[in-house]
Amino acid sequence: MWKLIWVIGLFLLTIISYDIKYQIKVISGTTYSIVPVFWTNFIILFIWGVYLSLIFIKKWTIKINLPLLICVFLPCFLFSLFVPLAMIFSISLPIGDIWFNKAVRSNLIEMVAGLTFMLSIFNNLKSESE
């Protein structure tokens, strides 16, 4: 039953995120500012990652997986924040940005950040004593 509810939520999240993106594009077109589009994209993709992680969490007890939080979530989260912040503060990468541009356009960094955020908080790995 839980997985069926998750699939229904997936369809609802798809519809809602599409509508929000459309509304933000319309608003950005009238205000001539593209910054809200990038922030909306970041937030929606992060929420998608969080939602996708719900299917993997078996126990809802908080047990932090520090290596996953520091080594995967934190770099992905900081990289995914770079584009929206670069639009506001006119920041550019000092090193070649071709690889970074390709990675950002894939929209996976934000989703991985959301997914690993939840998985690092609700650690489901069995310890050696279990």
N, C-alpha and C positions, 0 to 999 in steps of 0.2 A: 504493500500500500504506500509506503514511504517513497519508493522510487517512482510510482505513478504520480504522486503529488509533486515530486521534483520535476518531472517532465512537464506537467501542466504549468508549473512555475517558470520553467524554461521558456515556454511559449509566451507567457505573460511578460516576462522580462524582455524578450525579443521585441514584442509589440511596443512596450513602454519605452525601451531605449531608442527604437526607431523614431517614435513620435517626438521624444525629447530632442534627438539630434535634428530632426526636421524643423522643429520650432526654433531652436537655437540658430540654425542656418538662416531662417527667415529673419529673425531679430538681428543677426549679424549683417545681413544684407541691407537692412534699413539704417543701421548705425555705422556701417562701413568699418567695423572692427572685427577682426578675425580671432582675437584672443579668446572670446567665449567658446568658440568652436574647439579650440585645442584643450581648454579646461574641461569642457563637457566630454570630449573624447577620452581624456585621462580618467575622469571620474567613472564614466560608464564602463570602460574596459576594466578598471580596478574592481568595480562591483561584479562584473562578469566573472573575474577570477575568483572572487569570494564566493559567488554562487556556485561555480563549478566545483569548488572545494567541498561544498556541503555533501556531495555524494561520496566523498572519500572519508569523511570523519565518522568514526564508529562510536567513540566515546566522547561525550561532551564535558569532560573534566579538563580543567585548565592545567596543562603540564607543558611548559615552554621548552621547545627544542632550540636551544641557543645557537648551535652551529647553523641550522637552517635559517634562523632569523637573521643572523649576522652575515653569513656568507652568500645567501641567495636573496632573501627578501630585501635587505637594506640596499645592496647595489642595484637591484631591479627597480626598487622604489625611487631611488635617487636618479637613475637614468631616465625613468619615465617622467619625473618632474622637470627634467631639463628642458624639454620642448615648450611646455606652457610658461615656464619662467623665462626662457630665452625670448619669447614673444613680448614679454613685459619689459625686461631689462636689456634687450638687444645683446645677448651673450652669444658668443660663438666658441666652438672648440678650438684650442690651439693646435691640436694634432689633426691629421686628415679626418674629415668628417664623412667620407663616403661610406665607410662601414657602419658608422653610427646612424647615418641617414637611412640606410637599408634596414637596419635593425628596428628603428623607430617606426618606419612605415609598415612593418609587419604586424604591428599592434599586439605583439605577443608579450612584450616586456611588462606592460601594465597588467595583463591578465596573469602572468607568472607572479608578479608582485602580490596581487590579491590572493591568488591560490596559495602561495607559500606563506603569506601572512597568517591565514587561518590554519594551515597545517603546522606551522611553527608554534602556534598558541595551543592548539589541541593535539599534542603529540600522541600519535597512536602506536608508536614503536614499542614493542615488548622489550622489557629490560631482561638482563640475563637471569635475574631471580624468578621471573615469571615462567 
